[in-house]
Amino acid sequence: MDHLFLLDATMAISKTDYVSFTFFVGTMAMMAAAVFFFLELNNTSKEWRTSVLVSGLITFIAAVHYYYMRGYYAETHDSPTFFRYVDWLLTVPLMCVEFYLITKKAGGTTGLLWKMILASVVMLVTGYWGEAVAPAQATLWGTISAIAYFYIVYEVWMGDVKKLATGAGTAVASANAALGWFVLVGWAIYPLGYLIGTADGQWYASFKNIGIDMNIIYNIGDAVNKIGFGLVIYSLSRKAA
Ligand SMILES: *C/C=C(C)/C=C/C=C(C)/C=C/C1=C(C)CCCC1(C)C
């Protein structure tokens, strides 16, 4: 198994292996998005360059993790839980940085940024714990994770992020509203995957009957959220000079 983490490009994906398929497409989509954001940097005004750069970093980091996750899954048909959470632990705080960057002009502070990052780390570490370390207590850890998640939703929809974005002009306010929908609806895809993936022996055991693999749900969530988030930032960079 010494080649476990190397991509074997010739490995075939069976026609009904939808998990492998979404890992493969996810890798390509993240790569394409990263190349797009990086190449567009040249045509981006100075003011928005860092924001678009961060969009590129988010999708680039995801592309590298998807490359590994695809290979890991192809070889083991196990969930690449560790790579998954390392990816999220790097990319979700960067999404918090995006909120900071777009509200900075209106007074966004690093104090607020750190609160958001702390909440995202709590959300992800407790989620990892419930999925990989103590799945018998998945309900407890998932609940703590969800509280941290709702704190982020609160900040973006009603808290300081929302107030600052409103004060930063209509373009930023509407970008913040669009990102808010990603956080509220797009990010809610993940707890669904968690409920399916940790259902064994829990009160929500029937979630297993949904019959969609947790990885498919996470992969769809990542494509929607990482690329979608990046495109909202990109379009803001074109609207607000
Ligand atoms: C690019 C990756 C993103 C945007 C990942 C977001 C992940 C979440 C919002 C995960 C949330 C979870 C809960 C709210 C409860 C159950 C455990 C998690 C970690 C799946």
The ligand as a Gaussian input file, in Angstrom:
#p B3LYP/6-31G(d) Opt

LIG

0 1
 C      -15.349000      24.263000       1.589000
 C      -15.880000      23.645000       2.714000
 C      -16.943000      24.110000       3.466000
 C      -17.667000      25.380000       3.149000
 C      -17.333000      23.298000       4.569000
 C      -18.310000      23.588000       5.429000
 C      -18.643000      22.651000       6.445000
 C      -19.692000      22.787000       7.323000
 C      -20.591000      23.973000       7.326000
 C      -19.895000      21.694000       8.254000
 C      -20.819000      21.687000       9.216000
 C      -21.116000      20.604000      10.164000
 C      -22.211000      20.835000      11.002000
 C      -22.959000      22.134000      11.020000
 C      -22.726000      19.800000      11.961000
 C      -22.196000      18.421000      11.673000
 C      -20.750000      18.429000      11.425000
 C      -20.334000      19.300000      10.228000
 C      -18.845000      19.569000      10.421000
 C      -20.542000      18.483000       8.946000

